[in-house]
Amino acid sequence: MGCHRHPKALPDRDRRTARVGIFEGSFSVATFIGQHENKIDRKGRVSVPSKFRAQLAKEDFQGVVVYPSPKFQALEGCSFRRIEQIAASLDDLDMLSDKADDLAATILAEARELPFDGEGRIMLPRDLLDEMGIDETALFVGQGSTFQIWSPETYSRRKEEARQRIKDGEVTLKLRRDDDKGGGG
């Protein structure tokens, strides 16, 4: 990875190369799957699932980034590299647009970097736990390139709603083909 600067900071002739090099294949994206329930201690520390930590092992920042979900009563979590992708994608929007401002205000402005301690735990800020209704137990839910942290009770309701939409035919998935990264398959 030769260039670590953000593509918008580069001269026009170098932007395409940097975007392709940084964001389209020069690294493997962490993939978070499964559900893992862990206790939160009285100080707000919770162990990040070992499978999630293993996905983050190659990252420069040894920890996670979390922010309140703009859609659910949960925390969104990801690697620092993923939050950089989100920031770069926001730069592609019109700088003075309400969309860019709204997304930056709900994602980037609320994001918190939470480093791992020596035991693989993070310290979840009390204000975020209170806002999400997460008490003694955190449920880590894999979402592919991101994950969420829920109260187990709240996630149970969310899961049932999602399953019902799938049963009703409201949700489908068109698989990407490995050869073209497009639809089909």
N, C-alpha and C positions, 0 to 999 in steps of 0.2 A: 504494500500500500504506500505508494510514493507520496501521494498528495492527501493531506489531512484537512486542507482548507475547505470551507463550504463552497460549492460550485458557484453561487452568486457572487462570491468574492473574487472569482477568477476572470480574466479577460474573456470576451465572447468566444474566441477560437478555442479556449481550453475548457469551457463549460461542459460541452457534450462528452468529452473524454473523461472528465472528472465524474460526471453523473453516472456514466456507464461503469467506470472503475470502482466507485465507492458504493453505489446503490444497486447495481445489477449484476452481482455475481462474484465480486472479489472477496466475499466472505460468505460463510454459511450462516443462515439466520437460525437463531435458537427456535426450537419447536417445543411448546409446552402442551402436554396432554395429561388427561386424567384429573381426578379429584383427590385432594389430600387435606385432611382435617388436622389442625394442630392447635394446641392450647396456647393462649396468650398469658404470659406471666403478669404480675401486678405492676411491673415497670413498662408494660407494653411490648415486651420482646416476644417474638414468635419465630420458630424455626422455619426457614424456607425449605420446602420439600427437597430432599437430596437429588431427585431427578431434575428438578428445576435448576438447582445450583450446578449440576453437571452440564446443563445446557449453556450456562453462563460462564463456564470455566475459562474460555478463551477470550473473554471480554477484558478490555483494559480496566474498566471500572468494575470492581468486585462488589456487586450489590445489585439492587434493582431500583427502578424509577416507578413511583406510584402517583396516581392522581385520581380524584373523584370521577367516577364514570359520568359522562354527560347524559347517559341513557338509563342507567340502573342505579339502585341503591347498593353500590359496590365500589370497590377500588379497582382501577385498571392498573396492571403492572406490566413492565417490559424491561428490556435491557436498555442501557444508555444509548447503544447504537440505534435501537429502534426509535427512541425519542428524537435522535438526530435525523432520522428519516422523516419523522412527522414534521419536524421543524423545516426541513428542506421542502417537503411537499406544501407546507403553508406558504413558503416563499414563492411557489408557483402561482398562487392566487394573486389577484390584484391587491397591491399593498394597502390601499385605502378602503378596501371593500369591507362591508359588515361581516361577510362570511369569514374572511381572514381574521378579523378582530375577534369575532365570537369564538372561533376555534382556538385561537391563541389564548384567549381569556379563560376558556374552560379546560384546556389541556396544559399548555406550557406554563401559564402563570400559576397553576395549582400544583404542578408536578413537584415531587420531592425525591431527592436522591437519598436512598437508604443503604448505606454500606453494610456488608456482612460483618459480624463480629467473629471472633475466633471459633465459635461453635456453629457458624452458619445461620445465625439469627439476624433479624432486622428489628429495629425499634419502630413500631407503628405509632405515629403521632396520635396522641389522645383525641385531638379535635377531629381527626379523620375517622377514628374508631367510633366516636360519638355520633358524628354525622351519618355514618353508614349503619348504625345500630349493631355494630360488632362488639360483643361483650367478652366472653371468656374463651371463645373458640373461633378460629379463622378457618374458612374453607377456601383453599386455593383451587381454582378451576382453570384448567388449561384451555386456551382458545387458539392454539396454533402458534403464531408469532408473538402473541401476548398471553397474559393470564389475568384472571380477576380474583379478588379476595372478597368473600361474602360472609355474612352471618349464615350459618347452615340453614336456619329456618327460612330466611328470605330467599336463599337460593332454591330451596325445595319448591317454593311457589313459582319461581321463575322457570325452573325446569319443567314443571307441569304445563305451564302456559306454552312454552316452546314445543313440547311434545304434541300438544293439542293442535297447534298451527300446522305441524308436520302431518299429523293424521288428517287434518282437513284439507291437505293439499296446497296450503298457502306458501310452503317453503320447499324449494327444490335446489339441487346443486348440480351444476354442469362441471364435470371434472376437466382439469387442464390436461393436455397431452404433453408428455415430456419433450417431444420433438419441436414443438412450436410455442409452448407456454401459452397457447391460446385456449379457446373452448374446445369442446368435443370430448370424445372418449367414451 
